[in-house]
Amino acid sequence: MRVLVASANPVVRAGLTALLSLRADLRVVAVTGTPHDTLTTARRTAPDLIVLDGPMPLPPLTSLSPVLLLTHTAAATEAADGVPHLVHGAFTVDDLLRAMRATAHTGAGSTVSNILRFRNPTSQVQSPVGRFGLSAREAEVMDLIASGMTNQQIAATCFITEKTVKNHINRIFAKLDSTTRGEAIASWLGTRTAS
């Protein structure tokens, strides 16, 4: 999937670009910071999806490509006018990726609440979160660690400080009975052997 990342915030742009660049099936074709650049670039690159962080004019963009809007408050979603959206702090990396794929596939006619309902809550497979007792945020950080991100990249992606990332990692290591990233990743992915 070819993605255009648009945000006035350089940290958000860097975080989203770093996160999406780690996925084999995603390619960031452009990164923009202003409404004018976003519109011009979307016309030129014709991305499969525009991930739009913050206020930018939606109607011209939605006529060019499907748009997934990231907002900072639930109230801001009222202006989304039917555009699929996620509220910062209320979704995980998996939720974001799932919403991106569904929005690109189904277009603006879908809603993220419907997209996220496709998760199977009755699955008999116990998730790593349940197995290790990680909080939702710790699970998100652990997924990013497993994807190979540095603390700085995780901080930018999750909109938190590096110190907060380190605090999460300390708690994660304790819960996964690990002393290194390698051990934690092996435990998380279920590939760790007994020592």
N, CA and C of each residue as an Amber inpcrd file, in Angstrom:
protein
   585
   0.8420000  -1.1860000   0.0000000   0.0000000   0.0000000   0.0000000
   0.8850000   1.2470000   0.0000000   0.5650000   2.1880000  -0.8540000
   1.3170000   3.4380000  -0.9590000   0.6320000   4.4890000  -0.0940000
   1.3880000   5.0670000   0.8590000   0.8020000   5.9490000   1.8710000
   1.4310000   7.3330000   1.8210000   0.5810000   8.3490000   1.9350000
   1.0500000   9.7210000   2.1180000   0.8010000  10.0720000   3.5790000
   1.8220000  10.5140000   4.2910000   1.7070000  10.9350000   5.6860000
   1.6760000  12.4530000   5.7220000   0.6170000  13.0120000   6.3280000
   0.4670000  14.4690000   6.3870000   0.2280000  14.9150000   7.8220000
   1.1190000  15.7740000   8.3200000   0.9720000  16.3310000   9.6610000
   1.7810000  17.6080000   9.7630000   1.2310000  18.6000000  10.4410000
   1.9690000  19.8430000  10.6780000   3.0530000  19.6370000  11.7380000
   2.9200000  18.5580000  12.5210000   3.8490000  18.2770000  13.6100000
   5.0070000  17.4130000  13.0950000   6.2510000  17.9240000  13.1140000
   7.3770000  17.1450000  12.5830000   7.6440000  15.8600000  13.3580000
   7.3430000  15.8370000  14.6470000   7.5460000  14.6210000  15.4490000
   6.5580000  13.5450000  15.0240000   5.3050000  13.9420000  14.8060000
   4.2860000  12.9860000  14.3540000   4.6580000  12.4560000  12.9700000
   5.0820000  13.3540000  12.0780000   5.4920000  12.9150000  10.7400000
   6.6110000  11.8800000  10.8330000   7.6270000  12.1870000  11.6430000
   8.7710000  11.2740000  11.7770000   8.3390000   9.9500000  12.3930000
   7.5000000  10.0100000  13.4200000   7.0560000   8.7870000  14.0880000
   6.2380000   7.8910000  13.1800000   5.2780000   8.4740000  12.4890000
   4.4510000   7.6840000  11.5720000   5.2880000   7.1130000  10.4270000
   6.1760000   7.9330000   9.8940000   7.0150000   7.4730000   8.7920000
   7.9080000   6.3160000   9.2350000   8.5070000   6.4400000  10.4210000
   9.3650000   5.3610000  10.9420000   8.5560000   4.0880000  11.1730000
   7.3900000   4.2260000  11.7630000   6.5390000   3.0660000  12.0480000
   6.1160000   2.3730000  10.7580000   5.6260000   3.1340000   9.8050000
   5.1000000   2.5500000   8.5690000   6.2080000   1.9900000   7.6890000
   7.3980000   2.5580000   7.7720000   8.5150000   2.0910000   6.9500000
   8.9850000   0.6990000   7.3610000   8.6120000   0.2550000   8.5540000
   9.0120000  -1.0670000   9.0320000   8.1250000  -2.1790000   8.4860000
   7.0210000  -1.8190000   7.8580000   6.0560000  -2.8060000   7.3590000
   6.3420000  -3.1130000   5.8930000   6.4850000  -4.4010000   5.5960000
   6.8390000  -4.8070000   4.2330000   5.7550000  -4.4600000   3.2220000
   4.4960000  -4.4460000   3.6570000   3.4060000  -4.2100000   2.7110000
   3.0130000  -2.7350000   2.6030000   3.7400000  -1.8500000   3.2970000
   3.4460000  -0.4180000   3.2470000   4.6430000   0.3360000   2.6970000
   4.3710000   1.3910000   1.9370000   5.4410000   2.2550000   1.4450000
   5.0070000   3.7010000   1.5790000   5.7650000   4.4750000   2.3410000
   5.4800000   5.9070000   2.4700000   6.0220000   6.5660000   1.2100000
   5.0910000   7.0770000   0.3700000   5.5010000   7.6780000  -0.9020000
   5.7590000   9.1700000  -0.7740000   5.2260000   9.7740000   0.3020000
   5.4500000  11.2030000   0.5120000   5.0980000  11.5700000   1.9430000
   5.7300000  12.6410000   2.4200000   5.4710000  13.1910000   3.7510000
   5.3010000  14.6910000   3.5760000   4.1940000  15.2350000   4.1010000
   3.9260000  16.6620000   3.9290000   3.5570000  17.3060000   5.2580000
   3.7070000  18.6350000   5.3060000   3.4450000  19.3470000   6.5530000
   2.4350000  20.4720000   6.4660000   1.9910000  20.8170000   5.2440000
   1.0210000  21.8990000   5.0960000  -0.1420000  21.4360000   4.2330000
  -1.3110000  22.0580000   4.3930000  -2.4490000  21.6770000   3.5570000
  -2.1480000  21.8020000   2.0580000  -1.4930000  22.8770000   1.6550000
  -1.1880000  23.0760000   0.2420000  -0.2840000  21.9620000  -0.2830000
   0.8020000  21.6650000   0.4690000   1.7160000  20.5930000   0.0490000
   1.0060000  19.2410000  -0.0050000   0.1200000  19.0070000   0.9620000
  -0.5960000  17.7350000   1.0150000  -1.4720000  17.5660000  -0.2190000
  -2.2180000  18.5950000  -0.5530000  -3.1000000  18.5350000  -1.7160000
  -2.3020000  18.3600000  -3.0060000  -1.2620000  19.1550000  -3.1700000
  -0.4200000  19.0770000  -4.3720000   0.2370000  17.7070000  -4.4880000
   0.7690000  17.2130000  -3.3680000   1.4710000  15.9240000  -3.3710000
   0.5060000  14.7750000  -3.6080000  -0.6960000  14.8510000  -3.0230000
  -1.6950000  13.7950000  -3.2340000  -2.0860000  13.7240000  -4.7060000
  -2.2230000  14.8790000  -5.3470000  -2.5500000  14.8970000  -6.7840000
  -1.4240000  14.2680000  -7.6020000  -0.1920000  14.5730000  -7.2120000
   0.9710000  14.1000000  -7.9720000   1.2440000  12.6170000  -7.7560000
   1.1100000  12.1300000  -6.5100000   1.5130000  10.7530000  -6.1890000
   0.3690000   9.7470000  -6.2210000  -0.8830000  10.2140000  -6.1250000
  -2.0600000   9.3260000  -6.1040000  -1.8700000   8.1560000  -5.1370000
  -1.6920000   8.4430000  -3.8360000  -1.4670000   7.3570000  -2.8700000
  -2.7110000   6.4970000  -2.6840000  -2.5100000   5.2900000  -2.1820000
  -3.6330000   4.4040000  -1.8660000  -4.3560000   4.8910000  -0.6200000
  -3.6320000   5.6490000   0.2310000  -4.2070000   6.1400000   1.4840000
  -3.4550000   7.3890000   1.9320000  -4.2060000   8.3340000   2.4820000
  -3.5960000   9.5020000   3.1220000  -3.8450000   9.3650000   4.6180000
  -2.7710000   9.3090000   5.4090000  -2.8910000   9.3330000   6.8670000
  -2.6950000  10.7790000   7.2710000  -3.7680000  11.3840000   7.7540000
  -3.8110000  12.8170000   7.9970000  -3.8950000  13.0830000   9.4920000
  -2.8890000  13.7360000  10.0370000  -2.8700000  14.0700000  11.4590000
  -3.2070000  15.5430000  11.6170000  -4.3070000  15.8200000  12.2860000
  -4.6480000  17.2040000  12.5840000  -5.5020000  17.8680000  11.5280000
  -5.8040000  19.1340000  11.7660000  -6.7570000  19.8260000  10.8990000
  -6.1740000  20.1920000   9.5370000  -6.7750000  19.6540000   8.5150000
  -6.4610000  20.0260000   7.1350000  -7.7750000  19.9170000   6.3700000
  -7.9110000  20.6200000   5.2760000  -9.1760000  20.5640000   4.5410000
  -9.4350000  19.1700000   3.9780000 -10.5170000  18.5200000   4.4360000
 -10.7970000  17.1520000   4.0350000 -11.4180000  16.9980000   2.6510000
 -12.4330000  17.7990000   2.2820000 -13.1180000  17.5300000   1.0100000
 -12.2070000  17.4300000  -0.2130000 -11.2260000  18.3190000  -0.4100000
 -10.3930000  18.1290000  -1.6070000  -9.5820000  16.8390000  -1.5350000
  -9.1210000  16.4580000  -0.3450000  -8.2960000  15.2590000  -0.2130000
  -9.1080000  13.9930000  -0.4270000 -10.3100000  13.9380000   0.1580000
 -11.1210000  12.7300000   0.0520000 -11.5680000  12.4660000  -1.3810000
 -11.5140000  13.4820000  -2.2270000 -11.8590000  13.2490000  -3.6340000
 -10.6780000  12.6350000  -4.3880000  -9.4870000  12.6650000  -3.7840000
  -8.2850000  12.1410000  -4.4450000  -7.9280000  10.7290000  -3.9960000
  -8.0340000  10.4670000  -2.6810000  -7.6440000   9.1800000  -2.1050000
  -8.4260000   8.9620000  -0.8200000  -8.5550000   7.6900000  -0.3820000
  -9.1380000   7.4670000   0.9430000  -8.2740000   8.1460000   2.0080000
  -8.9150000   8.6870000   3.0470000  -8.2210000   9.4090000   4.1100000
  -8.5400000   8.7670000   5.4520000  -7.5070000   8.5390000   6.2600000
  -7.6770000   8.1460000   7.6550000  -7.1950000   9.3220000   8.4870000
  -8.0850000   9.8870000   9.2850000  -7.7940000  11.0790000  10.0690000
  -7.4040000  10.6910000  11.4880000  -6.2790000  11.2150000  11.9640000
  -5.8620000  11.0480000  13.3530000  -6.1380000  12.3590000  14.0630000
  -6.9260000  12.3070000  15.1460000  -7.2890000  13.5290000  15.8590000
  -6.8100000  13.4440000  17.2990000  -6.7970000  14.5830000  17.9650000
  -6.3180000  14.6220000  19.3440000  -7.4400000  14.6240000  20.3660000
  -8.6600000  14.9240000  19.9540000  -9.7980000  14.8990000  20.8740000
 -10.9970000  14.3000000  20.1660000 -11.8690000  13.6690000  20.9420000
 -13.0760000  13.0960000  20.3610000 -13.9330000  14.1830000  19.7280000
 -13.9150000  15.3880000  20.3000000 -14.7220000  16.4870000  19.7620000
 -14.2810000  16.8570000  18.3570000 -12.9880000  16.7070000  18.0770000
 -12.4720000  17.0740000  16.7550000 -13.0050000  16.1600000  15.6680000
 -13.5040000  14.9830000  16.0400000 -13.9900000  14.0490000  15.0290000
 -15.3170000  14.4970000  14.4420000 -16.0090000  15.4500000  15.0830000
 -17.2680000  15.9390000  14.5290000 -17.0490000  16.6040000  13.1800000
 -15.8730000  17.1970000  12.9950000 -15.5630000  17.8670000  11.7290000
 -15.1250000  16.8760000  10.6550000 -14.9860000  15.6000000  11.0270000
 -14.4780000  14.6070000  10.0900000 -15.4790000  14.2780000   8.9820000
 -16.7460000  14.5560000   9.1800000 -17.7550000  14.4160000   8.1390000
 -17.7110000  13.0440000   7.4650000 -17.7720000  11.9840000   8.2700000
 -17.8190000  10.6370000   7.7190000 -16.4750000  10.0330000   7.3670000
 -15.3990000  10.7760000   7.5420000 -14.0630000  10.2430000   7.2490000
 -13.6440000   9.3390000   8.4020000 -13.1470000   8.1260000   8.1160000
 -12.6680000   7.2670000   9.2000000 -11.6140000   7.9920000  10.0310000
 -11.6820000   7.8380000  11.3480000 -10.7590000   8.5690000  12.2090000
 -10.4240000   7.7640000  13.4570000  -9.2850000   8.0790000  14.0340000
  -8.8310000   7.5140000  15.3020000  -8.4120000   8.6730000  16.1900000
  -8.6360000   8.5330000  17.5030000  -8.2540000   9.5640000  18.4650000
  -6.9450000   9.1440000  19.1240000  -5.9210000  10.0200000  19.0620000
  -4.6250000   9.7270000  19.6810000  -4.8230000   9.2610000  21.1270000
  -4.0830000   8.2240000  21.4970000  -4.1510000   7.7030000  22.8550000
  -5.2340000   6.6620000  23.0440000  -6.1130000   6.4900000  22.0500000
  -7.2230000   5.5440000  22.1820000  -7.0920000   4.3840000  21.2050000
  -5.9150000   4.2270000  20.5790000  -5.7230000   3.1160000  19.6430000
  -4.3000000   2.6010000  19.7510000  -4.1360000   1.3440000  19.3820000
  -2.8180000   0.7130000  19.3910000  -2.2290000   0.7570000  17.9810000
  -1.0000000   0.3390000  17.8490000  -0.3660000   0.2600000  16.5320000
  -1.1390000  -0.7100000  15.6430000  -1.5570000  -1.8440000  16.2160000
  -2.3420000  -2.8080000  15.4340000  -3.6540000  -2.1960000  14.9680000
  -4.3120000  -1.4260000  15.8530000  -5.5540000  -0.7420000  15.4630000
  -5.2990000   0.2120000  14.2980000  -4.2040000   0.9590000  14.3750000
  -3.8640000   1.9100000  13.3190000  -3.6550000   1.1830000  11.9980000
  -2.8610000   0.1180000  12.0170000  -2.5790000  -0.6130000  10.7880000
  -3.8400000  -1.2480000  10.2170000  -4.6690000  -1.8090000  11.0980000
  -5.9300000  -2.4130000  10.6620000  -6.8380000  -1.3580000  10.0290000
  -6.9290000  -0.1880000  10.6750000  -7.7690000   0.8930000  10.1540000
  -7.2300000   1.4080000   8.8200000  -5.9030000   1.4970000   8.7060000
  -5.3100000   1.9510000   7.4470000  -5.6590000   1.0060000   6.3120000
  -5.4840000  -0.2820000   6.5470000  -5.7450000  -1.2600000   5.4900000
  -7.2220000  -1.2730000   5.1030000  -8.0780000  -1.2310000   6.1130000
  -9.5150000  -1.2510000   5.8270000  -9.9600000   0.0140000   5.1190000
  -9.4300000   1.1690000   5.5290000  -9.8070000   2.4280000   4.8900000
  -9.3330000   2.4570000   3.4410000  -8.1100000   2.0250000   3.2030000
  -7.5920000   1.9980000   1.8270000  -8.4070000   1.0420000   0.9690000
  -8.8550000  -0.0530000   1.5850000  -9.5890000  -1.0780000   0.8370000
 -11.0440000  -0.6920000   0.6000000 -11.6680000  -0.0750000   1.6230000
 -13.1030000   0.2070000   1.5220000 -13.4100000   1.6670000   1.2920000
 -12.4130000   2.5520000   1.4560000 -12.6230000   3.9760000   1.2200000
 -13.3010000   4.6640000   2.3780000 -13.7150000   5.9020000   2.1480000
 -14.2680000   6.7370000   3.2140000 -15.6310000   6.2800000   3.6780000
 -16.2630000   5.3570000   2.9750000 -17.5830000   4.9010000   3.3910000
 -17.5470000   4.0470000   4.6410000 -16.3590000   3.5900000   5.0460000
 -16.2620000   2.7470000   6.2320000 -16.0750000   3.6200000   7.4580000
 -16.3510000   3.0600000   8.6150000 -16.0640000   3.7680000   9.8550000
 -15.0850000   2.9380000  10.6370000 -14.2070000   3.6060000  11.3480000
 -13.1800000   2.8730000  12.0900000 -13.8120000   1.9950000  13.1640000
 -14.9220000   2.4360000  13.7700000 -15.5530000   1.5910000  14.7820000
 -15.9930000   0.2680000  14.1590000 -16.4590000   0.2950000  12.9140000
 -16.8180000  -0.9490000  12.2370000 -15.5750000  -1.7460000  11.8630000
 -14.5370000  -1.0490000  11.4220000 -13.2850000  -1.7170000  11.0640000
 -12.7390000  -2.4780000  12.2640000 -12.7170000  -1.8150000  13.4290000
 -12.1260000  -2.4350000  14.6100000 -12.9800000  -3.5620000  15.1630000
 -14.2490000  -3.6140000  14.8040000 -15.1170000  -4.6930000  15.2510000
 -14.7650000  -6.0250000  14.6180000 -13.9420000  -6.0030000  13.5590000
 -13.5780000  -7.2470000  12.9090000 -12.6660000  -8.1050000  13.7800000
 -12.1470000  -7.5230000  14.8620000 -11.3560000  -8.3270000  15.7850000
 -12.2340000  -9.4210000  16.3660000 -11.6730000 -10.5860000  16.6210000
 -12.4620000 -11.6950000  17.1420000 -12.2830000 -11.7930000  18.6520000
 -13.2370000 -11.2320000  19.4410000 -13.0850000 -11.2600000  20.8890000
 -13.2820000 -12.6440000  21.4870000 -13.8010000 -13.5980000  20.7200000
 -14.0670000 -14.9260000  21.2660000 -12.9570000 -15.9190000  20.9320000
 -11.8670000 -15.4100000  20.3810000 -10.7600000 -16.2870000  20.0220000
 -10.2790000 -17.0690000  21.2480000  -9.9840000 -18.3610000  21.0440000
  -9.5240000 -19.2210000  22.1400000  -8.0240000 -19.0970000  22.3720000
  -7.3210000 -18.4310000  21.4520000  -5.8820000 -18.2710000  21.5990000
  -5.6210000 -17.1340000  22.5810000  -4.8370000 -17.4220000  23.6110000
  -4.5410000 -16.3870000  24.6000000  -3.4860000 -15.4520000  24.0460000
  -3.7760000 -14.1640000  24.0740000  -2.8410000 -13.1880000  23.5320000
  -1.6470000 -13.0340000  24.4570000  -0.5140000 -12.5310000  23.9220000
   0.6380000 -12.2780000  24.7750000   0.3120000 -11.3000000  25.8920000
  -0.6170000 -10.3640000  25.6270000  -0.9940000  -9.3910000  26.6560000
  -1.5610000 -10.1210000  27.8590000  -2.5240000 -11.0230000  27.6170000
  -3.1310000 -11.7720000  28.7090000  -2.1460000 -12.7110000  29.3870000
  -1.2670000 -13.2920000  28.5900000  -0.2980000 -14.2360000  29.1270000
   0.6830000 -13.5590000  30.0660000   1.0910000 -12.3400000  29.7710000
   2.1120000 -11.6700000  30.5520000   1.5830000 -10.5550000  31.4510000
   0.3170000 -10.1880000  31.3070000  -0.2620000  -9.1440000  32.1540000
   0.1910000  -7.7360000  31.8060000   0.5470000  -7.5120000  30.5410000
   0.9600000  -6.1650000  30.1250000  -0.2680000  -5.2800000  29.9400000
  -0.1040000  -3.9950000  30.2470000  -1.1640000  -3.0330000  29.9570000
  -1.2260000  -2.8310000  28.4460000  -2.2770000  -2.1660000  27.9690000
  -2.4040000  -1.9140000  26.5300000  -1.2120000  -1.1100000  26.0200000
  -0.7820000  -0.1070000  26.7840000   0.3560000   0.7200000  26.3590000
   1.6410000  -0.0970000  26.3600000   1.8340000  -0.9430000  27.3970000
   3.0270000  -1.7830000  27.4390000   3.0460000  -2.7510000  26.2570000
   1.8880000  -3.2890000  25.8950000   1.8040000  -4.1940000  24.7460000
   2.1580000  -3.4570000  23.4630000   1.6830000  -2.2160000  23.3450000
   2.0060000  -1.4050000  22.1710000   3.5130000  -1.1630000  22.0880000
   4.1270000  -0.8060000  23.2210000   5.5750000  -0.5760000  23.2570000
   6.3170000  -1.8650000  22.9300000   5.8430000  -2.9880000  23.4620000
   6.5020000  -4.2670000  23.1960000   6.4060000  -4.6330000  21.7190000
   5.2720000  -4.3700000  21.0880000   5.1390000  -4.6120000  19.6440000
   6.1640000  -3.7830000  18.8670000   6.3550000  -2.5370000  19.2970000
   7.3050000  -1.6620000  18.6130000   8.7460000  -2.1180000  18.8460000
   9.0360000  -2.5940000  20.0670000  10.3590000  -3.1580000  20.3450000
  10.5970000  -4.3580000  19.4230000   9.5960000  -5.2300000  19.3290000
   9.7250000  -6.4360000  18.4990000   9.8810000  -6.0980000  17.0240000
   9.3650000  -4.9270000  16.6200000   9.5090000  -4.5280000  15.2120000
  10.8730000  -3.9010000  14.9360000  11.6910000  -3.7190000  15.9980000
  13.0480000  -3.2210000  15.8180000  13.2390000  -1.7400000  16.0540000
  12.2310000  -1.0780000  16.5850000  12.3480000   0.3690000  16.8170000
  13.2670000   0.6790000  17.9940000  13.9350000   1.8270000  17.9130000
  14.7340000   2.3390000  19.0190000  13.8100000   3.0450000  20.0080000
  14.3410000   3.3650000  21.1850000  13.5530000   4.1060000  22.1770000
  13.0800000   5.4440000  21.6140000  13.9410000   6.1080000  20.8690000
  13.5920000   7.4020000  20.2900000  12.4430000   7.2570000  19.2900000
  12.4860000   6.2310000  18.4510000  11.4160000   5.9950000  17.4850000
  10.1050000   5.6360000  18.1840000  10.2050000   4.8370000  19.2410000
   9.0070000   4.4670000  20.0040000   8.3900000   5.7070000  20.6350000
   9.2130000   6.5630000  21.1990000   8.7180000   7.7960000  21.8270000
   7.9730000   8.6490000  20.8080000   8.5420000   8.8020000  19.6180000
   7.8940000   9.6140000  18.5820000   6.5950000   8.9810000  18.1090000
   6.5880000   7.6610000  17.9680000   5.3990000   6.9580000  17.4970000
   4.2610000   7.0230000  18.5060000   4.6070000   6.8910000  19.7950000
   3.5880000   6.8570000  20.8500000   3.2950000   8.2260000  21.4610000
   4.0170000   9.2610000  20.9900000   3.8270000  10.6120000  21.5050000
   4.1070000  10.6940000  23.0050000   5.2070000  10.0600000  23.4190000
   5.6390000  10.0880000  24.8130000   7.1370000  10.3960000  24.8350000
   7.6740000  10.6450000  26.0340000   9.0990000  10.9420000  26.1460000
   9.9140000   9.6520000  26.1550000  11.2080000   9.7800000  25.8740000
  12.0830000   8.6030000  25.9300000  12.1590000   8.0460000  27.3510000
  12.0860000   8.9300000  28.3520000  12.0980000   8.4670000  29.7420000
  10.8800000   7.5910000  30.0260000   9.7270000   7.9790000  29.5020000
   8.5180000   7.1750000  29.6810000   8.6630000   5.8330000  28.9720000
   9.2780000   5.8390000  27.7910000   9.5380000   4.5820000  27.0770000
  10.4010000   3.6730000  27.9490000  11.4670000   4.2360000  28.5330000
  12.3560000   3.4340000  29.3910000  11.6000000   2.8750000  30.5900000
  10.7010000   3.6660000  31.1780000   9.8910000   3.1780000  32.3020000
   9.0220000   2.0030000  31.8690000   8.3930000   2.1390000  30.6910000
   7.5710000   1.0360000  30.1670000   8.4310000  -0.2100000  29.9460000
   9.6190000  -0.0130000  29.3720000  10.4970000  -1.1480000  29.0800000
  10.9120000  -1.8540000  30.3750000  11.2160000  -1.0940000  31.4240000
  11.5750000  -1.7120000  32.7060000  10.4420000  -2.5810000  33.2360000
   9.2050000  -2.0760000  33.1480000   8.0490000  -2.8630000  33.6120000
   7.8180000  -4.0860000  32.7210000   7.9860000  -3.8980000  31.4150000
   7.8160000  -5.0080000  30.4720000   8.8450000  -6.1020000  30.7550000
  10.1230000  -5.7110000  30.9200000  11.1720000  -6.6900000  31.1950000
  10.8560000  -7.4720000  32.4700000  10.3560000  -6.7890000  33.4960000
  10.0120000  -7.4730000  34.7460000   8.8860000  -8.4870000  34.5100000
   7.8730000  -8.0960000  33.7660000   6.7320000  -8.9890000  33.5220000
   7.1030000 -10.1550000  32.6100000   8.0480000  -9.9250000  31.6870000
   8.4720000 -10.9850000  30.7780000   9.6960000 -11.7460000  31.3040000
  10.1150000 -11.3980000  32.5380000  11.2720000 -12.0330000  33.1600000
  12.4670000 -12.0130000  32.2060000  12.7630000 -10.8150000  31.6850000
  13.8280000 -10.6370000  30.7000000  14.7940000  -9.5610000  31.1620000
  16.0350000  -9.6720000  30.6900000  17.0250000  -8.6440000  30.9950000
  17.5210000  -7.9340000  29.7370000  17.1770000  -8.4770000  28.5640000
  17.5980000  -7.8650000  27.3030000  16.4080000  -7.7630000  26.3560000
  16.5500000  -6.9260000  25.3370000  15.5020000  -6.8130000  24.3160000
  15.2960000  -8.1470000  23.6010000  16.3900000  -8.8230000  23.3160000
  16.3020000 -10.1160000  22.6280000  15.4680000 -11.1180000  23.4090000
  15.7210000 -11.2170000  24.7240000  14.9380000 -12.1250000  25.5640000
  13.4690000 -11.7140000  25.5920000  13.2200000 -10.4110000  25.7210000
  11.8400000  -9.9190000  25.7720000  11.1080000 -10.2230000  24.4700000
  11.7790000 -10.0000000  23.3380000  11.1590000 -10.2710000  22.0410000
  10.8720000 -11.7640000  21.8930000  11.8280000 -12.5960000  22.2880000
  11.6280000 -14.0470000  22.1940000  10.4540000 -14.4950000  23.0600000
  10.3360000 -13.9400000  24.2630000   9.1970000 -14.2730000  25.1280000
   7.8960000 -13.8120000  24.4920000   7.8900000 -12.5770000  23.9980000
   6.6990000 -11.9790000  23.4090000   6.2020000 -12.7680000  22.2020000
   7.1650000 -13.2270000  21.3750000   6.8100000 -13.9560000  20.1600000
   6.6470000 -15.4540000  20.3970000   6.9370000 -15.8990000  21.6440000
   6.7710000 -17.3030000  21.9840000   7.8720000 -18.1970000  21.4590000
   9.0440000 -17.6190000  21.2050000  10.1620000 -18.4030000  20.6720000
  11.2780000 -18.5920000  21.6860000  11.0740000 -18.1120000  22.9110000
  12.1390000 -18.2180000  23.9180000  12.2070000 -19.6320000  24.4520000
  13.4150000 -20.1500000  24.5360000  13.6070000 -21.4970000  25.0670000
  13.9560000 -21.4160000  26.5430000  13.6050000 -22.4470000  27.2810000
  13.9120000 -22.4800000  28.7090000  15.4000000 -22.5540000  28.9120000
  15.9000000 -21.7990000  29.9220000  17.3580000 -21.8130000  30.1490000
  17.6760000 -22.6050000  31.3850000
